[in-house]
Amino acid sequence: MKTILLIVPRLNIGGAETYTALVAENLLQRGYKVFTASGGGALANKLSQKGIRNFWLPIRSSTSLSAFILKRIIKKYKIDLIHANSAAAGITALKAKKYFKDIPIIYTAHGVLNNNHKEFILNNCDKIICVSKYLQEDCIKKGFDKNKLTTIYIGIDQNKFNSTVDGSYIKEALHIPKNAFVLSLVARIKNLTNKGHLDMLNILKNHKDTQNWHLIVIGKGKSLHKLKNMIKQYNLEKQVHCVGHQVNVTQYVAASDVIVLPSYFETFGLSLAEGMAMGKPGVTYNIGGCPEVVQNNKTGFVVDYKNEEAFYQKLLLLSKDKKLYTQMATNAKWDIKNRLSCDAMMTQLEQLYTEYIK
């Protein structure tokens, strides 16, 4: 039985964190011995209940101390491979590798890498997994070793994200009419433009034929208060519903008709893929890895970058053309199942692990 250690700074709810937990659970199911190492968090507690132990690592405060702790973990628990899930986690693993020359380190890049000295050290990992072809090409342009780069798309857990989830009671709780056209946006609210929150408010404010449209905003962040003020300023309190951070977003996405992500930058677009797995057409900007998630005119629409009017027109089309909507919803669900399933991701990861574990 091979032993895999997955490391990430924290195991709270987030893209890299959810990926780490999903990989850990599936490795356990596939017969591996699995540990995680992080600063803890809600997902660490969840994994512990399933028999996956988390070792405490203060990666965010000190990679050197974390490397010292990691060295002891590797030796005591006979770790066969380390899979790091942030730049800091990768650097920590490489520091520990000085004492264990033969231990392979796989690093998944969830965000854009910088070609500064600090992150260029990650070239010393045995393999760098990119979550989109866009990200892989960006790494090559910045001088990372192309022979160490590969793309493995993030797999969607379809036991959780599927079209059988009922969101009707969410619509009732939010006082959304049954015949409303409902959009959902799942993203951290770091500012009003980063994930396109302001774009969506502008669309609802500037077009009179959106009065029957509703937007469910799922997520928290330092600009949530600003967003609420803008909603009030635009007189959209009855149409825009900020539900904050949700551990389980599925019921809220199920209450919507379309998943939107008018983000100004994305390396992949995880919330799009999750919504599409639930049978929701995706509408997004042509930026980063989003066009690799949404197949334009088939599973949703990929709109010119920052073109609010074009974004509105595609949403309007989906709201009016029921036949087109139904076809795209069906296409979205099956496309995610065929291309971006959890099984597909795990099969590729296992093949990669096998190449490096002696």
The 8 nearest C-alpha neighbors of each residue, nearest first, counted from 0:
[[1, 31, 32, 2, 30, 79, 3, 33],
 [2, 0, 31, 32, 79, 3, 78, 356],
 [1, 3, 32, 78, 79, 33, 31, 0],
 [4, 2, 33, 80, 79, 81, 78, 32],
 [3, 5, 34, 81, 35, 33, 82, 80],
 [6, 4, 35, 82, 83, 81, 36, 34],
 [7, 5, 36, 83, 35, 37, 88, 84],
 [6, 8, 84, 37, 88, 9, 85, 83],
 [9, 7, 37, 58, 38, 59, 88, 6],
 [10, 8, 38, 37, 39, 7, 11, 40],
 [11, 9, 40, 42, 16, 39, 43, 41],
 [10, 12, 40, 41, 42, 9, 13, 16],
 [11, 13, 16, 17, 10, 42, 41, 246],
 [14, 12, 16, 17, 15, 11, 10, 18],
 [13, 15, 17, 16, 18, 12, 269, 109],
 [16, 14, 18, 17, 13, 19, 84, 109],
 [15, 17, 19, 13, 10, 18, 14, 12],
 [16, 18, 20, 14, 19, 15, 13, 21],
 [17, 19, 15, 21, 16, 20, 22, 14],
 [20, 18, 16, 22, 17, 21, 23, 15],
 [19, 21, 23, 17, 22, 18, 24, 16],
 [22, 20, 18, 24, 23, 19, 17, 25],
 [21, 23, 25, 19, 20, 24, 26, 18],
 [24, 22, 20, 26, 21, 25, 19, 27],
 [25, 23, 27, 21, 22, 26, 20, 28],
 [24, 26, 28, 22, 27, 23, 29, 21],
 [25, 27, 29, 23, 28, 31, 24, 22],
 [28, 26, 31, 24, 25, 30, 29, 33],
 [27, 29, 25, 26, 30, 24, 31, 23],
 [30, 28, 26, 27, 31, 25, 24, 32],
 [29, 31, 27, 28, 26, 32, 0, 1],
 [32, 30, 27, 26, 1, 0, 29, 33],
 [31, 33, 2, 1, 27, 3, 0, 30],
 [34, 32, 3, 2, 31, 4, 27, 51],
 [35, 33, 4, 52, 51, 53, 5, 3],
 [34, 36, 53, 5, 4, 6, 54, 52],
 [35, 37, 54, 6, 53, 55, 56, 5],
 [38, 36, 56, 8, 9, 7, 39, 55],
 [37, 39, 9, 56, 55, 57, 8, 40],
 [40, 38, 37, 10, 9, 43, 55, 41],
 [39, 41, 11, 10, 43, 42, 9, 44],
 [40, 42, 11, 44, 43, 10, 45, 12],
 [41, 43, 45, 10, 44, 40, 11, 46],
 [42, 44, 46, 40, 45, 41, 39, 10],
 [45, 43, 47, 41, 42, 46, 48, 40],
 [44, 46, 42, 48, 43, 47, 41, 49],
 [47, 45, 49, 43, 51, 48, 44, 42],
 [46, 48, 51, 44, 50, 49, 52, 45],
 [49, 47, 46, 45, 50, 44, 51, 43],
 [50, 48, 46, 47, 51, 45, 24, 52],
 [49, 51, 47, 48, 52, 46, 27, 33],
 [52, 50, 47, 46, 34, 49, 33, 53],
 [51, 53, 34, 47, 50, 35, 54, 46],
 [52, 54, 35, 36, 34, 43, 55, 51],
 [55, 53, 36, 35, 37, 56, 52, 34],
 [54, 56, 38, 37, 36, 53, 39, 57],
 [55, 57, 37, 38, 65, 58, 36, 54],
 [58, 56, 38, 60, 59, 65, 61, 55],
 [59, 57, 62, 8, 61, 56, 60, 65],
 [58, 60, 57, 61, 8, 62, 87, 38],
 [59, 61, 58, 57, 62, 64, 65, 63],
 [62, 60, 58, 63, 64, 59, 57, 65],
 [61, 63, 65, 58, 91, 64, 66, 60],
 [64, 62, 66, 65, 61, 67, 91, 94],
 [65, 63, 67, 66, 61, 62, 68, 57],
 [64, 66, 62, 68, 56, 63, 67, 58],
 [65, 67, 69, 95, 63, 91, 64, 68],
 [68, 66, 64, 70, 65, 69, 63, 95],
 [69, 67, 65, 71, 70, 66, 64, 72],
 [68, 70, 66, 72, 71, 67, 65, 73],
 [69, 71, 67, 73, 95, 68, 72, 66],
 [70, 72, 74, 69, 68, 73, 75, 67],
 [73, 71, 69, 75, 74, 70, 76, 68],
 [74, 72, 78, 70, 77, 71, 76, 75],
 [73, 75, 71, 77, 72, 76, 70, 78],
 [76, 74, 72, 77, 73, 71, 78, 70],
 [75, 77, 73, 78, 74, 72, 2, 71],
 [78, 76, 74, 73, 75, 79, 2, 72],
 [77, 79, 73, 2, 76, 80, 3, 4],
 [80, 78, 2, 3, 1, 102, 77, 356],
 [81, 79, 3, 103, 78, 102, 104, 4],
 [82, 80, 4, 104, 5, 3, 105, 83],
 [81, 83, 105, 5, 106, 104, 4, 6],
 [84, 82, 106, 6, 89, 88, 5, 85],
 [85, 83, 7, 107, 106, 6, 88, 15],
 [84, 86, 88, 87, 7, 83, 89, 108],
 [85, 87, 89, 88, 90, 118, 84, 108],
 [88, 86, 90, 89, 85, 91, 58, 62],
 [89, 87, 85, 91, 83, 86, 90, 7],
 [88, 90, 86, 92, 83, 91, 87, 85],
 [89, 91, 93, 87, 92, 88, 86, 94],
 [92, 90, 88, 62, 66, 94, 89, 93],
 [91, 93, 89, 95, 94, 90, 96, 88],
 [94, 92, 96, 90, 95, 91, 89, 97],
 [93, 95, 91, 96, 92, 97, 66, 90],
 [94, 96, 66, 92, 97, 93, 70, 98],
 [97, 95, 99, 93, 98, 94, 100, 92],
 [98, 96, 95, 99, 94, 100, 93, 92],
 [97, 99, 96, 95, 100, 70, 94, 101],
 [100, 98, 96, 101, 97, 102, 95, 70],
 [99, 101, 96, 102, 97, 98, 103, 95],
 [102, 100, 99, 103, 96, 357, 79, 98],
 [101, 103, 99, 100, 80, 79, 104, 96],
 [104, 102, 80, 125, 355, 101, 81, 105],
 [105, 103, 81, 124, 125, 82, 80, 106],
 [106, 104, 82, 126, 125, 127, 124, 83],
 [105, 107, 83, 127, 82, 84, 128, 89],
 [106, 108, 128, 84, 127, 129, 109, 83],
 [109, 107, 129, 110, 128, 106, 85, 84],
 [110, 108, 130, 107, 15, 129, 266, 111],
 [111, 109, 108, 266, 112, 134, 265, 130],
 [110, 112, 134, 113, 266, 109, 108, 137],
 [113, 111, 110, 114, 138, 118, 108, 86],
 [112, 114, 115, 118, 111, 119, 141, 138],
 [113, 115, 119, 141, 118, 112, 116, 142],
 [114, 116, 113, 117, 118, 119, 112, 120],
 [115, 117, 119, 118, 120, 114, 113, 121],
 [116, 118, 115, 119, 120, 114, 121, 90],
 [117, 119, 120, 121, 116, 115, 113, 114],
 [120, 118, 116, 121, 114, 117, 122, 115],
 [119, 121, 118, 122, 123, 117, 116, 90],
 [122, 120, 123, 119, 124, 118, 89, 90],
 [123, 121, 120, 124, 119, 143, 144, 147],
 [122, 124, 121, 120, 125, 93, 119, 126],
 [125, 123, 104, 126, 122, 121, 105, 106],
 [124, 126, 104, 105, 103, 123, 147, 127],
 [127, 125, 147, 105, 124, 148, 106, 128],
 [126, 128, 106, 148, 107, 147, 105, 129],
 [127, 129, 107, 149, 150, 108, 106, 148],
 [130, 128, 150, 108, 131, 135, 134, 149],
 [129, 131, 152, 151, 150, 109, 153, 267],
 [132, 130, 133, 134, 129, 288, 150, 267],
 [133, 131, 135, 134, 150, 136, 129, 130],
 [132, 134, 131, 136, 135, 288, 287, 137],
 [133, 135, 137, 131, 132, 136, 129, 266],
 [136, 134, 132, 138, 137, 133, 129, 139],
 [137, 135, 139, 133, 138, 134, 132, 140],
 [136, 138, 134, 140, 135, 139, 133, 141],
 [139, 137, 141, 135, 136, 140, 143, 134],
 [138, 140, 136, 142, 143, 141, 137, 145],
 [141, 139, 137, 138, 142, 136, 143, 135],
 [142, 140, 138, 139, 114, 143, 137, 113],
 [143, 141, 139, 140, 144, 138, 114, 145],
 [142, 144, 139, 138, 141, 145, 122, 119],
 [145, 143, 146, 147, 142, 122, 148, 139],
 [146, 144, 148, 147, 139, 143, 138, 142],
 [147, 145, 144, 148, 149, 126, 143, 127],
 [146, 148, 126, 145, 144, 127, 125, 149],
 [149, 147, 127, 145, 146, 128, 126, 135],
 [148, 150, 128, 129, 127, 151, 147, 135],
 [151, 149, 129, 128, 130, 131, 132, 152],
 [152, 150, 130, 129, 128, 344, 153, 149],
 [151, 153, 130, 131, 154, 150, 344, 339],
 [154, 152, 130, 344, 151, 155, 339, 18],
 [153, 155, 341, 340, 339, 344, 152, 156],
 [156, 154, 341, 340, 157, 339, 273, 153],
 [155, 157, 158, 341, 159, 160, 154, 340],
 [158, 156, 160, 159, 161, 155, 276, 340],
 [157, 159, 156, 160, 161, 155, 341, 163],
 [158, 160, 157, 156, 161, 249, 164, 155],
 [161, 159, 157, 277, 276, 158, 273, 156],
 [162, 160, 277, 157, 276, 163, 159, 164],
 [161, 163, 277, 164, 278, 160, 276, 253],
 [162, 164, 161, 165, 277, 253, 160, 278],
 [165, 163, 162, 253, 161, 250, 166, 249],
 [166, 164, 167, 253, 250, 163, 254, 168],
 [165, 167, 254, 253, 250, 169, 168, 251],
 [168, 166, 170, 169, 165, 254, 171, 253],
 [167, 169, 171, 170, 166, 172, 165, 254],
 [170, 168, 172, 166, 171, 167, 173, 254],
 [171, 169, 175, 173, 167, 168, 172, 174],
 [170, 172, 174, 168, 169, 173, 175, 167],
 [171, 173, 169, 170, 174, 168, 175, 167],
 [172, 174, 170, 171, 175, 169, 240, 168],
 [175, 173, 171, 172, 170, 176, 169, 237],
 [174, 176, 170, 173, 171, 177, 179, 213],
 [177, 175, 179, 178, 174, 170, 171, 211],
 [176, 178, 179, 175, 170, 171, 167, 180],
 [177, 179, 176, 180, 211, 175, 181, 212],
 [180, 178, 211, 176, 177, 212, 181, 175],
 [179, 181, 212, 213, 211, 318, 256, 178],
 [180, 182, 255, 213, 256, 212, 214, 179],
 [183, 181, 214, 257, 255, 256, 258, 213],
 [184, 182, 215, 258, 214, 255, 252, 259],
 [183, 185, 216, 259, 217, 260, 258, 215],
 [186, 184, 217, 218, 270, 216, 183, 187],
 [187, 185, 218, 188, 184, 217, 194, 270],
 [186, 188, 218, 219, 220, 189, 185, 194],
 [189, 187, 220, 190, 219, 222, 223, 186],
 [188, 190, 220, 222, 221, 187, 193, 191],
 [191, 189, 222, 188, 192, 193, 221, 194],
 [190, 192, 197, 196, 193, 195, 226, 188],
 [191, 193, 195, 194, 197, 190, 196, 263],
 [194, 192, 263, 195, 190, 262, 191, 189],
 [195, 193, 262, 192, 196, 263, 261, 186],
 [194, 196, 261, 262, 192, 198, 197, 193],
 [197, 195, 191, 199, 198, 194, 192, 200],
 [196, 198, 200, 191, 199, 195, 192, 201],
 [199, 197, 195, 201, 196, 200, 202, 307],
 [198, 200, 202, 196, 201, 197, 203, 195],
 [201, 199, 197, 203, 202, 198, 204, 196],
 [200, 202, 204, 198, 199, 203, 205, 197],
 [201, 203, 199, 200, 205, 204, 311, 206],
 [204, 202, 200, 201, 205, 209, 206, 199],
 [203, 205, 201, 202, 206, 200, 233, 235],
 [204, 206, 202, 203, 201, 207, 200, 209],
 [207, 205, 208, 209, 204, 203, 202, 210],
 [206, 208, 209, 210, 205, 204, 203, 211],
 [207, 209, 206, 210, 211, 212, 315, 203],
 [210, 208, 212, 211, 207, 203, 206, 202],
 [209, 211, 212, 208, 207, 203, 238, 213],
 [212, 210, 179, 209, 180, 213, 208, 238],
 [213, 211, 180, 209, 210, 181, 179, 238],
 [212, 214, 238, 181, 239, 182, 180, 211],
 [213, 215, 182, 239, 183, 181, 240, 238],
 [216, 214, 183, 240, 239, 241, 182, 184],
 [217, 215, 241, 184, 240, 183, 242, 214],
 [218, 216, 185, 243, 242, 244, 184, 241],
 [219, 217, 244, 243, 187, 186, 185, 188],
 [218, 220, 243, 244, 188, 187, 223, 217],
 [221, 219, 188, 189, 222, 223, 187, 218],
 [220, 222, 189, 223, 188, 219, 190, 224],
 [223, 221, 225, 190, 224, 220, 188, 189],
 [222, 224, 226, 225, 220, 221, 188, 219],
 [223, 225, 227, 226, 222, 228, 221, 220],
 [226, 224, 228, 222, 223, 227, 229, 191],
 [225, 227, 223, 229, 224, 228, 222, 230],
 [226, 228, 230, 224, 229, 225, 223, 231],
 [229, 227, 225, 231, 226, 230, 232, 224],
 [228, 230, 232, 226, 231, 227, 233, 225],
 [231, 229, 227, 235, 233, 228, 232, 236],
 [230, 232, 234, 228, 229, 233, 236, 235],
 [231, 233, 229, 230, 234, 228, 235, 227],
 [232, 234, 230, 231, 235, 229, 204, 200],
 [235, 233, 231, 232, 236, 230, 237, 204],
 [234, 236, 230, 238, 233, 237, 239, 231],
 [237, 235, 238, 239, 234, 231, 230, 240],
 [236, 238, 235, 239, 240, 234, 213, 174],
 [239, 237, 213, 235, 236, 214, 240, 212],
 [240, 238, 214, 236, 213, 235, 215, 237],
 [239, 241, 215, 216, 242, 214, 238, 173],
 [242, 240, 216, 243, 215, 217, 239, 227],
 [241, 243, 217, 240, 216, 244, 218, 215],
 [244, 242, 218, 219, 217, 241, 245, 216],
 [243, 245, 218, 219, 217, 246, 242, 248],
 [244, 246, 247, 248, 243, 218, 217, 242],
 [247, 245, 248, 244, 12, 41, 249, 11],
 [246, 248, 245, 249, 250, 251, 244, 159],
 [247, 249, 251, 245, 250, 246, 252, 217],
 [248, 250, 252, 251, 247, 253, 160, 164],
 [251, 249, 166, 253, 252, 248, 165, 254],
 [250, 252, 254, 253, 249, 248, 166, 169],
 [251, 253, 249, 254, 255, 250, 183, 248],
 [254, 252, 166, 250, 251, 255, 249, 165],
 [253, 255, 166, 251, 252, 167, 170, 169],
 [256, 254, 181, 182, 252, 253, 257, 183],
 [255, 257, 181, 279, 182, 180, 254, 258],
 [258, 256, 279, 182, 280, 255, 281, 259],
 [257, 259, 281, 183, 274, 182, 279, 271],
 [260, 258, 282, 184, 281, 283, 183, 257],
 [259, 261, 283, 262, 184, 282, 271, 194],
 [262, 260, 195, 283, 284, 194, 259, 263],
 [261, 263, 194, 195, 260, 264, 193, 284],
 [264, 262, 193, 194, 195, 261, 286, 265],
 [263, 265, 262, 286, 287, 266, 193, 194],
 [266, 264, 287, 267, 268, 288, 289, 262],
 [265, 267, 288, 287, 110, 134, 131, 268],
 [268, 266, 288, 265, 289, 131, 269, 130],
 [269, 267, 289, 271, 270, 265, 266, 288],
 [268, 270, 272, 271, 267, 273, 14, 153],
 [271, 269, 273, 272, 268, 185, 274, 186],
 [272, 270, 274, 269, 268, 273, 281, 275],
 [271, 273, 275, 269, 270, 274, 276, 292],
 [272, 274, 270, 276, 271, 275, 160, 269],
 [275, 273, 277, 271, 276, 272, 279, 258],
 [274, 276, 279, 278, 272, 331, 277, 273],
 [277, 275, 332, 273, 274, 278, 335, 161],
 [278, 276, 161, 162, 275, 274, 160, 279],
 [277, 279, 332, 328, 275, 276, 162, 331],
 [278, 280, 275, 257, 328, 274, 277, 256],
 [281, 279, 299, 328, 257, 298, 327, 275],
 [280, 282, 299, 258, 259, 271, 257, 275],
 [283, 281, 300, 259, 299, 301, 260, 258],
 [284, 282, 260, 261, 301, 259, 302, 300],
 [283, 285, 302, 304, 261, 301, 286, 303],
 [286, 284, 304, 303, 301, 302, 290, 289],
 [285, 287, 284, 289, 264, 288, 304, 265],
 [286, 288, 265, 266, 289, 133, 264, 267],
 [287, 289, 267, 266, 291, 133, 290, 131],
 [288, 290, 292, 291, 268, 267, 287, 286],
 [291, 289, 293, 292, 288, 285, 301, 294],
 [292, 290, 289, 288, 293, 294, 131, 267],
 [291, 293, 289, 290, 272, 294, 268, 288],
 [294, 292, 290, 291, 295, 298, 299, 281],
 [295, 293, 298, 297, 299, 296, 290, 292],
 [294, 296, 300, 301, 297, 299, 293, 298],
 [297, 295, 300, 299, 298, 294, 301, 327],
 [296, 298, 295, 294, 299, 327, 330, 300],
 [299, 297, 331, 327, 294, 330, 280, 293],
 [300, 298, 281, 280, 282, 296, 297, 295],
 [299, 301, 295, 282, 296, 302, 281, 283],
 [300, 302, 283, 295, 284, 285, 282, 290],
 [303, 301, 284, 285, 310, 283, 300, 304],
 [304, 302, 285, 306, 284, 305, 301, 309],
 [303, 305, 284, 285, 306, 302, 286, 263],
 [306, 304, 307, 303, 284, 263, 261, 198],
 [307, 305, 309, 304, 308, 303, 310, 302],
 [308, 306, 310, 309, 305, 311, 198, 202],
 [307, 309, 311, 310, 306, 312, 202, 313],
 [308, 310, 312, 311, 306, 307, 313, 302],
 [311, 309, 307, 308, 313, 312, 302, 306],
 [310, 312, 308, 314, 309, 313, 315, 307],
 [311, 313, 315, 309, 314, 310, 316, 308],
 [314, 312, 316, 315, 310, 311, 317, 309],
 [313, 315, 317, 311, 316, 312, 318, 310],
 [314, 316, 312, 318, 313, 317, 311, 319],
 [317, 315, 313, 319, 314, 318, 320, 312],
 [316, 318, 314, 324, 315, 320, 319, 313],
 [317, 319, 315, 316, 320, 314, 180, 321],
 [320, 318, 316, 317, 321, 315, 324, 314],
 [321, 319, 323, 317, 322, 316, 318, 324],
 [322, 320, 324, 323, 319, 325, 317, 318],
 [321, 323, 325, 324, 320, 326, 327, 317],
 [324, 322, 326, 320, 321, 325, 327, 317],
 [323, 325, 321, 327, 317, 322, 326, 328],
 [326, 324, 328, 322, 327, 323, 321, 329],
 [327, 325, 323, 329, 328, 324, 330, 322],
 [326, 328, 298, 330, 324, 329, 325, 280],
 [327, 329, 278, 280, 325, 279, 331, 326],
 [330, 328, 326, 332, 327, 331, 278, 325],
 [329, 331, 327, 298, 333, 328, 332, 334],
 [332, 330, 298, 275, 328, 334, 329, 333],
 [331, 333, 276, 278, 329, 330, 275, 335],
 [334, 332, 336, 330, 335, 331, 337, 329],
 [333, 335, 337, 331, 336, 332, 330, 338],
 [334, 336, 339, 338, 337, 333, 276, 332],
 [337, 335, 333, 340, 334, 338, 339, 332],
 [336, 338, 334, 335, 333, 339, 340, 343],
 [339, 337, 335, 334, 336, 340, 343, 333],
 [340, 338, 335, 154, 336, 155, 337, 152],
 [341, 339, 154, 336, 155, 343, 342, 338],
 [340, 342, 154, 155, 344, 343, 156, 345],
 [343, 341, 345, 340, 344, 346, 154, 339],
 [344, 342, 346, 340, 341, 345, 347, 339],
 [345, 343, 341, 154, 347, 342, 346, 348],
 [344, 346, 348, 342, 347, 343, 349, 341],
 [345, 347, 349, 343, 348, 344, 342, 350],
 [346, 348, 350, 344, 345, 349, 351, 343],
 [349, 347, 345, 351, 350, 346, 352, 344],
 [350, 348, 352, 346, 351, 347, 345, 353],
 [349, 351, 347, 353, 348, 352, 346, 354],
 [350, 352, 348, 354, 349, 353, 347, 355],
 [351, 353, 349, 354, 355, 350, 356, 348],
 [354, 352, 350, 356, 351, 355, 349, 357],
 [353, 355, 351, 352, 356, 350, 357, 349],
 [356, 354, 353, 352, 103, 357, 351, 80],
 [357, 355, 353, 352, 354, 79, 80, 103],
 [356, 355, 353, 79, 354, 101, 102, 103]]
